[in-house]
Amino acid sequence: MSALSFATATIALMQPEDLPAVIEIERQSNSHPWTERNFQDAVTSGYLSLVARELGQVCAFAIARTLVDEAELLLIAVTPSERRQGVAALMWIDLTQRLRIAGATKIFLEVRASNAPARSFYTSRGLTPIGVRKNYYPNGVHDGDREDAILMQVAL
């Protein structure tokens, strides 16, 4: 793939045929990845499920759900080799516009306390920490150990 940029990457609704690429990005990005069934359920349940493409290839995805006037970002990930090139920012802009149109006035999310790059990205998008969920995430390093989640939010 070539370098990603705001000029060449495109965002679209996730389609069933995107799932193999999305699942691979998820496996490369998360220690406890969603299953294929989780993704299928998200798409068929009407969650806002987006992909970014560069030269026709899926290079990122995001999934959010809305409840009345609130949205929750469930997942956002970029192919590891394509990170820090602007595609997550492009995805965020498109995602928030679609959520506003759907009536959301706030976005919430949880992020691993140890995930400094993600926390930095979210902070740069205006999200602020609002709490901690103790021992929320399973920790892949030691069986039984768990990691805190930082709760963040931003008004749309």
N, C-alpha and C positions, 0 to 999 in steps of 0.2 A: 504494500500500500504506500501511496505517497503521503507526504505530510498533510495533516488535516488542517483545515482553516475554516473560518466563517464563510469564505467564498466558495468552497467546494463541497463541504459536507452538507447533507440534506437530512431532514427529520421527517418521519412518516409514522403512521400508526403501525404497530406490530401486527404482522400477519402470521398465520400458522406456519408458513414455510420459512419464517425467520427464526423459529425456535431452535433448530440445531446450532446456529451461530450464537444466539443469545445464551443458550445453555453453556456453550464453551466459554464465552466471556465470563459468565457467572462462576464457572468452575475455576477459572484463572484468577478471579477477583476475591472470592470469599472462602473462608476456611470451612464454613458449613453452608454450602450452596443450596439454593432451591432445587427441587426436583423438576423433571419435565412436567409432571402432573401439576405442580404449583403454578408453573407458567401457563399451562393450558387453562387452568381454572381462572387465573387472572385475566386472560384474554377473553374467555367466554363469559366471565362475570361482569364484564363491562368496565373493569379498571382501566384507567388511562395508561395504555401500554405503548411506548414509543421506541423506535429504533433510529439510530443515525447511520447513514450510509456514506461511504467514500468510494467512489468509482464502482458503485453498485454492491459493495460488500458491507455487511453489517459490522460496525466498529464500536457501537455503544448502544445502551438501552436504558430506559427508565420506566418505572411502574409506580403509579400513584393511585390512591382511591379517595373518593370524596364522600362525606357524610354531611348533609345539609350544607352549611357554609364553611366547613373545614376540610382540608385535604391532608393526607398523610403520604409522604414520600416513602415508599416501601423499599425500593431498590433503584440505584443508579450506578452504572459501571461502564468503563471504557476498556477496550482491549489494552492490556499492559503496554505493549509496544507503541501504542498511539496516545498515551496519556500526556498531559501538559502541552497540548497543541490547540486547545480551544474548543474541542468538541463537547466537553461537559458543560461549558458555559453556553454554547449554542443550544444544547439539549435543555438546560435550565430555563433559558429565555422562552423557548417554545412551550415547555411544560407549564410554566407559570402563566403564560398567556391563555393556554387552553383551560387551565384550572380557574382562572378569573372568569372566563366566558361561561364555565359550568357553575359559577356562583360562589366559588370559594373565596373567602376573605383572609384566610390564614393557611399556612402550611406548617405542619409539624413533622418531625422525624426523630429517629434515634440513631446514634452513631457510636461505634466502639470508642471508649475513652482513649485507647491506644492508637486510634487511627488519625494521627496528626494531619496527614495530607487532606483527608476528607473534611476534618473539622476546619482546617484553613479555608478550603473551598467554600464550605457552607457559610463561614463567617464573612468571606468576601462577597457573598450573595445577600448579606444582611441578616442572616439567621443569628439568633442569640441563644445562649444556654438558658434554660428555664428550670432544669432539674436533673436529677440523676436517678436511674433505675439500677439499684444495687444488684450485682450478680445476674445481670440480664442475659448476657451472651455466653454460650459455651466457649470455653477456651481450648483450642486444639492442642496446646502445649502439654497440659497435664490433665488426665482424666479426672473429672469431678470439679476441677477449677472453673470458675466463671469470671466474667469480666463485666464491669459496669458499662452502662449505656448513658451517654449524655443526651438529654432531651433538648431539642432546639426548635425554635419557631421563628417565623417571619410573617408580617402582615403583607397581604398583596395589594 
